[in-house]
Amino acid sequence: MLVGFLVSVFAPLGDLVESQLKRSFGVKDSGNIIPGHGGILDRLDSFIICAPVIYLYFLLDKLF
């Protein structure tokens, strides 16, 4: 249940971080690998923050 909560909090946060990064560089699409979808980074933006948080959760869970 805690993993689900962490994903639901940090996945949208990854999207917001990626969107802010693109705005700061004045770029609308991060690439053209997937035309019409804003690039591959827009497809994977939730993993930017979510994957490391889940990894740390399982790492710390194993230690304690």
MITIRO-375302 format. One record per residue: residue number from 1; residue in one letter; x, y, z of N, C-alpha, C, O in turn. Coordinates in steps of 0.02 Angstrom, whole numbers, always signed. Layout:
<site pos="NUM" code="A" n_X="X" n_Y="Y" n_Z="Z" ca_X="X" ca_Y="Y" ca_Z="Z" c_X="X" c_Y="Y" c_Z="Z" o_X="X" o_Y="Y" o_Z="Z"/>
...
% end
This chain:
<site pos="1" code="M" n_X="+41" n_Y="-59" n_Z="+0" ca_X="+0" ca_Y="+0" ca_Z="+0" c_X="+44" c_Y="+63" c_Z="+0" o_X="+27" o_Y="+113" o_Z="-32"/>
<site pos="2" code="L" n_X="+99" n_Y="+61" n_Z="+35" ca_X="+143" ca_Y="+118" ca_Z="+38" c_X="+177" c_Y="+131" c_Z="-29" o_X="+187" o_Y="+189" o_Z="-48"/>
<site pos="3" code="V" n_X="+194" n_Y="+78" n_Z="-66" ca_X="+224" ca_Y="+86" ca_Z="-132" c_X="+174" c_Y="+120" c_Z="-179" o_X="+193" o_Y="+164" o_Z="-217"/>
<site pos="4" code="G" n_X="+111" n_Y="+101" n_Z="-176" ca_X="+59" ca_Y="+133" ca_Z="-216" c_X="+53" c_Y="+207" c_Z="-200" o_X="+44" o_Y="+248" o_Z="-245"/>
<site pos="5" code="F" n_X="+57" n_Y="+223" n_Z="-137" ca_X="+54" ca_Y="+293" ca_Z="-117" c_X="+114" c_Y="+332" c_Z="-143" o_X="+107" o_Y="+387" o_Z="-169"/>
<site pos="6" code="L" n_X="+174" n_Y="+303" n_Z="-136" ca_X="+234" ca_Y="+336" ca_Z="-160" c_X="+231" c_Y="+348" c_Z="-236" o_X="+250" o_Y="+402" o_Z="-260"/>
<site pos="7" code="V" n_X="+207" n_Y="+299" n_Z="-273" ca_X="+201" ca_Y="+307" ca_Z="-346" c_X="+150" c_Y="+361" c_Z="-362" o_X="+162" o_Y="+402" o_Z="-407"/>
<site pos="8" code="S" n_X="+94" n_Y="+362" n_Z="-327" ca_X="+42" ca_Y="+411" ca_Z="-343" c_X="+64" c_Y="+482" c_Z="-326" o_X="+37" o_Y="+530" o_Z="-354"/>
<site pos="9" code="V" n_X="+112" n_Y="+490" n_Z="-281" ca_X="+137" ca_Y="+557" ca_Z="-264" c_X="+195" c_Y="+577" c_Z="-310" o_X="+195" o_Y="+633" o_Z="-336"/>
<site pos="10" code="F" n_X="+242" n_Y="+533" n_Z="-321" ca_X="+303" ca_Y="+551" ca_Z="-356" c_X="+299" c_Y="+546" c_Z="-432" o_X="+338" o_Y="+579" o_Z="-466"/>
<site pos="11" code="A" n_X="+254" n_Y="+507" n_Z="-460" ca_X="+247" ca_Y="+504" ca_Z="-533" c_X="+223" c_Y="+571" c_Z="-561" o_X="+254" o_Y="+595" o_Z="-609"/>
<site pos="12" code="P" n_X="+171" n_Y="+602" n_Z="-534" ca_X="+153" ca_Y="+669" ca_Z="-559" c_X="+207" c_Y="+721" c_Z="-546" o_X="+215" o_Y="+768" o_Z="-585"/>
<site pos="13" code="L" n_X="+244" n_Y="+713" n_Z="-492" ca_X="+298" ca_Y="+759" ca_Z="-478" c_X="+352" c_Y="+755" c_Z="-531" o_X="+381" o_Y="+807" o_Z="-551"/>
<site pos="14" code="G" n_X="+367" n_Y="+695" n_Z="-556" ca_X="+414" ca_Y="+687" ca_Z="-611" c_X="+391" c_Y="+722" c_Z="-674" o_X="+431" o_Y="+752" o_Z="-710"/>
<site pos="15" code="D" n_X="+326" n_Y="+719" n_Z="-687" ca_X="+297" ca_Y="+753" ca_Z="-745" c_X="+305" c_Y="+829" c_Z="-737" o_X="+323" o_Y="+863" o_Z="-786"/>
<site pos="16" code="L" n_X="+293" n_Y="+854" n_Z="-678" ca_X="+299" ca_Y="+926" ca_Z="-667" c_X="+371" c_Y="+950" c_Z="-673" o_X="+385" o_Y="+1003" o_Z="-700"/>
<site pos="17" code="V" n_X="+418" n_Y="+910" n_Z="-648" ca_X="+489" ca_Y="+928" ca_Z="-652" c_X="+511" c_Y="+929" c_Z="-725" o_X="+546" o_Y="+975" o_Z="-746"/>
<site pos="18" code="E" n_X="+490" n_Y="+879" n_Z="-764" ca_X="+508" ca_Y="+877" ca_Z="-834" c_X="+477" c_Y="+934" c_Z="-873" o_X="+510" o_Y="+963" o_Z="-917"/>
<site pos="19" code="S" n_X="+415" n_Y="+952" n_Z="-858" ca_X="+382" ca_Y="+1008" ca_Z="-891" c_X="+418" c_Y="+1073" c_Z="-875" o_X="+427" o_Y="+1115" o_Z="-919"/>
<site pos="20" code="Q" n_X="+437" n_Y="+1083" n_Z="-813" ca_X="+473" ca_Y="+1143" ca_Z="-793" c_X="+541" c_Y="+1147" c_Z="-828" o_X="+562" o_Y="+1201" o_Z="-848"/>
<site pos="21" code="L" n_X="+574" n_Y="+1090" n_Z="-833" ca_X="+638" ca_Y="+1088" ca_Z="-867" c_X="+631" c_Y="+1109" c_Z="-940" o_X="+672" o_Y="+1147" o_Z="-966"/>
<site pos="22" code="K" n_X="+580" n_Y="+1083" n_Z="-974" ca_X="+569" ca_Y="+1101" ca_Z="-1044" c_X="+551" c_Y="+1175" c_Z="-1050" o_X="+574" o_Y="+1208" o_Z="-1096"/>
<site pos="23" code="R" n_X="+511" n_Y="+1201" n_Z="-1005" ca_X="+493" ca_Y="+1273" ca_Z="-1007" c_X="+554" c_Y="+1317" c_Z="-997" o_X="+561" o_Y="+1369" o_Z="-1030"/>
<site pos="24" code="S" n_X="+599" n_Y="+1297" n_Z="-953" ca_X="+658" ca_Y="+1338" ca_Z="-940" c_X="+703" c_Y="+1342" c_Z="-1001" o_X="+740" o_Y="+1390" o_Z="-1010"/>
<site pos="25" code="F" n_X="+702" n_Y="+1291" n_Z="-1044" ca_X="+741" ca_Y="+1291" ca_Z="-1105" c_X="+701" c_Y="+1315" c_Z="-1166" o_X="+728" o_Y="+1320" o_Z="-1221"/>
<site pos="26" code="G" n_X="+637" n_Y="+1329" n_Z="-1156" ca_X="+595" ca_Y="+1354" ca_Z="-1210" c_X="+581" c_Y="+1302" c_Z="-1264" o_X="+576" o_Y="+1319" o_Z="-1323"/>
<site pos="27" code="V" n_X="+576" n_Y="+1240" n_Z="-1244" ca_X="+565" ca_Y="+1184" ca_Z="-1291" c_X="+495" c_Y="+1156" c_Z="-1281" o_X="+475" o_Y="+1143" o_Z="-1224"/>
<site pos="28" code="K" n_X="+459" n_Y="+1147" n_Z="-1336" ca_X="+392" ca_Y="+1117" ca_Z="-1330" c_X="+396" c_Y="+1041" c_Z="-1330" o_X="+366" o_Y="+1009" o_Z="-1288"/>
<site pos="29" code="D" n_X="+433" n_Y="+1013" n_Z="-1377" ca_X="+441" ca_Y="+941" ca_Z="-1381" c_X="+514" c_Y="+923" c_Z="-1366" o_X="+560" o_Y="+956" o_Z="-1389"/>
<site pos="30" code="S" n_X="+522" n_Y="+870" n_Z="-1327" ca_X="+589" ca_Y="+850" ca_Z="-1308" c_X="+622" c_Y="+805" c_Z="-1359" o_X="+679" o_Y="+783" o_Z="-1350"/>
<site pos="31" code="G" n_X="+589" n_Y="+790" n_Z="-1413" ca_X="+617" ca_Y="+748" ca_Z="-1465" c_X="+564" c_Y="+730" c_Z="-1516" o_X="+506" o_Y="+749" o_Z="-1508"/>
<site pos="32" code="N" n_X="+584" n_Y="+694" n_Z="-1567" ca_X="+535" ca_Y="+675" ca_Z="-1618" c_X="+536" c_Y="+600" c_Z="-1632" o_X="+517" o_Y="+578" o_Z="-1686"/>
<site pos="33" code="I" n_X="+557" n_Y="+561" n_Z="-1583" ca_X="+555" ca_Y="+488" ca_Z="-1590" c_X="+483" c_Y="+464" c_Z="-1593" o_X="+467" o_Y="+420" o_Z="-1632"/>
<site pos="34" code="I" n_X="+440" n_Y="+492" n_Z="-1552" ca_X="+369" ca_Y="+475" ca_Z="-1552" c_X="+331" c_Y="+538" c_Z="-1574" o_X="+312" o_Y="+579" o_Z="-1532"/>
<site pos="35" code="P" n_X="+320" n_Y="+547" n_Z="-1639" ca_X="+287" ca_Y="+608" ca_Z="-1664" c_X="+218" c_Y="+618" c_Z="-1633" o_X="+178" o_Y="+571" o_Z="-1627"/>
<site pos="36" code="G" n_X="+204" n_Y="+680" n_Z="-1615" ca_X="+139" ca_Y="+697" ca_Z="-1586" c_X="+132" c_Y="+685" c_Z="-1512" o_X="+80" o_Y="+700" o_Z="-1483"/>
<site pos="37" code="H" n_X="+184" n_Y="+659" n_Z="-1481" ca_X="+180" ca_Y="+644" ca_Z="-1409" c_X="+230" c_Y="+685" c_Z="-1368" o_X="+236" o_Y="+674" o_Z="-1308"/>
<site pos="38" code="G" n_X="+265" n_Y="+731" n_Z="-1399" ca_X="+311" ca_Y="+773" ca_Z="-1362" c_X="+379" c_Y="+742" c_Z="-1352" o_X="+421" o_Y="+771" o_Z="-1317"/>
<site pos="39" code="G" n_X="+392" n_Y="+686" n_Z="-1381" ca_X="+457" ca_Y="+654" ca_Z="-1375" c_X="+457" c_Y="+598" c_Z="-1324" o_X="+409" o_Y="+589" o_Z="-1286"/>
<site pos="40" code="I" n_X="+511" n_Y="+561" n_Z="-1323" ca_X="+517" ca_Y="+503" ca_Z="-1279" c_X="+519" c_Y="+524" c_Z="-1206" o_X="+496" o_Y="+487" o_Z="-1162"/>
<site pos="41" code="L" n_X="+546" n_Y="+583" n_Z="-1192" ca_X="+549" ca_Y="+606" ca_Z="-1122" c_X="+480" c_Y="+617" c_Z="-1093" o_X="+469" o_Y="+606" o_Z="-1034"/>
<site pos="42" code="D" n_X="+432" n_Y="+638" n_Z="-1134" ca_X="+364" ca_Y="+646" ca_Z="-1110" c_X="+330" c_Y="+580" c_Z="-1094" o_X="+284" o_Y="+578" o_Z="-1053"/>
<site pos="43" code="R" n_X="+352" n_Y="+527" n_Z="-1125" ca_X="+324" ca_Y="+460" ca_Z="-1111" c_X="+354" c_Y="+431" c_Z="-1047" o_X="+322" o_Y="+390" o_Z="-1014"/>
<site pos="44" code="L" n_X="+414" n_Y="+452" n_Z="-1030" ca_X="+449" ca_Y="+423" ca_Z="-972" c_X="+458" c_Y="+471" c_Z="-915" o_X="+495" o_Y="+456" o_Z="-868"/>
<site pos="45" code="D" n_X="+426" n_Y="+529" n_Z="-918" ca_X="+439" ca_Y="+581" ca_Z="-868" c_X="+422" c_Y="+561" c_Z="-797" o_X="+453" o_Y="+586" o_Z="-749"/>
<site pos="46" code="S" n_X="+372" n_Y="+519" n_Z="-788" ca_X="+354" ca_Y="+500" ca_Z="-719" c_X="+407" c_Y="+457" c_Z="-687" o_X="+411" o_Y="+453" o_Z="-625"/>
<site pos="47" code="F" n_X="+449" n_Y="+424" n_Z="-727" ca_X="+503" ca_Y="+383" ca_Z="-699" c_X="+562" c_Y="+423" c_Z="-674" o_X="+604" o_Y="+398" o_Z="-637"/>
<site pos="48" code="I" n_X="+566" n_Y="+487" n_Z="-694" ca_X="+623" ca_Y="+528" ca_Z="-675" c_X="+632" c_Y="+530" c_Z="-599" o_X="+688" o_Y="+524" o_Z="-574"/>
<site pos="49" code="I" n_X="+579" n_Y="+538" n_Z="-563" ca_X="+583" ca_Y="+541" ca_Z="-490" c_X="+555" c_Y="+478" c_Z="-458" o_X="+578" o_Y="+457" o_Z="-405"/>
<site pos="50" code="C" n_X="+505" n_Y="+448" n_Z="-488" ca_X="+470" ca_Y="+392" ca_Z="-459" c_X="+516" c_Y="+330" c_Z="-451" o_X="+516" o_Y="+299" o_Z="-398"/>
<site pos="51" code="A" n_X="+553" n_Y="+313" n_Z="-502" ca_X="+595" ca_Y="+253" ca_Z="-499" c_X="+648" c_Y="+257" c_Z="-444" o_X="+656" o_Y="+209" o_Z="-406"/>
<site pos="52" code="P" n_X="+685" n_Y="+313" n_Z="-437" ca_X="+734" ca_Y="+316" ca_Z="-383" c_X="+701" c_Y="+313" c_Z="-313" o_X="+730" o_Y="+284" o_Z="-267"/>
<site pos="53" code="V" n_X="+643" n_Y="+342" n_Z="-306" ca_X="+609" ca_Y="+341" ca_Z="-241" c_X="+588" c_Y="+270" c_Z="-223" o_X="+597" o_Y="+248" o_Z="-166"/>
<site pos="54" code="I" n_X="+560" n_Y="+233" n_Z="-271" ca_X="+540" ca_Y="+164" ca_Z="-258" c_X="+601" c_Y="+120" c_Z="-245" o_X="+600" o_Y="+77" o_Z="-201"/>
<site pos="55" code="Y" n_X="+655" n_Y="+132" n_Z="-282" ca_X="+717" ca_Y="+95" ca_Z="-271" c_X="+742" c_Y="+107" c_Z="-199" o_X="+760" o_Y="+60" o_Z="-165"/>
<site pos="56" code="L" n_X="+744" n_Y="+170" n_Z="-178" ca_X="+766" ca_Y="+185" ca_Z="-110" c_X="+721" c_Y="+155" c_Z="-58" o_X="+744" o_Y="+132" o_Z="-5"/>
<site pos="57" code="Y" n_X="+656" n_Y="+154" n_Z="-71" ca_X="+609" ca_Y="+123" ca_Z="-24" c_X="+626" c_Y="+49" c_Z="-14" o_X="+630" o_Y="+26" o_Z="+43"/>
<site pos="58" code="F" n_X="+635" n_Y="+13" n_Z="-69" ca_X="+650" ca_Y="-59" ca_Z="-63" c_X="+720" c_Y="-70" c_Z="-34" o_X="+730" o_Y="-118" o_Z="+3"/>
<site pos="59" code="L" n_X="+767" n_Y="-27" n_Z="-50" ca_X="+834" ca_Y="-33" ca_Z="-21" c_X="+832" c_Y="-23" c_Z="+54" o_X="+862" o_Y="-62" o_Z="+91"/>
<site pos="60" code="L" n_X="+798" n_Y="+29" n_Z="+76" ca_X="+794" ca_Y="+42" ca_Z="+148" c_X="+751" c_Y="-10" c_Z="+184" o_X="+765" o_Y="-27" o_Z="+242"/>
<site pos="61" code="D" n_X="+700" n_Y="-35" n_Z="+150" ca_X="+657" ca_Y="-87" ca_Z="+179" c_X="+698" c_Y="-150" c_Z="+192" o_X="+687" o_Y="-185" o_Z="+242"/>
<site pos="62" code="K" n_X="+744" n_Y="-165" n_Z="+147" ca_X="+785" ca_Y="-224" ca_Z="+155" c_X="+836" c_Y="-216" c_Z="+211" o_X="+853" o_Y="-264" o_Z="+246"/>
<site pos="63" code="L" n_X="+860" n_Y="-154" n_Z="+220" ca_X="+910" ca_Y="-141" ca_Z="+272" c_X="+881" c_Y="-141" c_Z="+343" o_X="+913" o_Y="-163" o_Z="+390"/>
<site pos="64" code="F" n_X="+820" n_Y="-117" n_Z="+348" ca_X="+789" ca_Y="-112" ca_Z="+415" c_X="+736" c_Y="-163" c_Z="+420" o_X="+703" o_Y="-168" o_Z="+472"/>
% end
